[in-house]
Amino acid sequence: MIAAVLKDVNQLVLEDVPTPEPGPTQVVVDVKACGICATDHKAVR
């Protein structure tokens, strides 16, 4: 699967990673979209 991986501050890269296997009391969620709050963006900058 393709994942956005934060390597370092201001270094977000797309990588092919193994699909996680859930444990007996866990689930894997397929995220279709997400967003970043403007406040979070300002805090990083």
C-alpha positions as CSV (number, residue, x, y, z in Angstrom):
1,M,0.0,0.0,0.0
2,I,1.1,3.6,-0.5
3,A,1.6,5.7,2.7
4,A,2.6,9.2,3.4
5,V,5.6,8.9,5.8
6,L,7.0,11.8,7.7
7,K,10.7,11.3,7.5
8,D,11.7,14.6,9.2
9,V,10.4,18.1,9.8
10,N,9.0,19.3,6.4
11,Q,9.9,16.0,4.7
12,L,6.7,14.0,3.9
13,V,7.2,11.3,1.3
14,L,5.0,8.7,-0.3
15,E,6.3,5.2,0.1
16,D,5.2,1.7,-0.7
17,V,4.8,-0.1,2.7
18,P,3.4,-3.5,3.7
19,T,-0.3,-3.6,4.5
20,P,-0.7,-3.9,8.3
21,E,-2.2,-7.1,9.7
22,P,-4.6,-6.4,12.6
23,G,-4.4,-8.2,15.9
24,P,-7.3,-10.1,17.4
25,T,-8.9,-6.9,18.9
26,Q,-7.8,-4.5,16.2
27,V,-9.0,-3.3,12.8
28,V,-7.4,-1.7,9.8
29,V,-9.1,1.4,8.6
30,D,-8.9,2.4,4.9
31,V,-8.6,6.2,4.9
32,K,-9.9,7.8,1.8
33,A,-9.1,11.4,2.6
34,C,-7.7,13.6,5.5
35,G,-7.0,17.2,6.2
36,I,-4.6,19.3,8.1
37,C,-5.9,22.1,10.3
38,A,-4.4,25.6,9.5
39,T,-3.4,25.9,13.2
40,D,-1.4,22.6,12.9
41,H,0.3,24.0,9.8
42,K,1.2,27.2,11.6
43,A,2.6,25.3,14.6
44,V,4.9,23.3,12.4
45,R,6.1,26.4,10.5
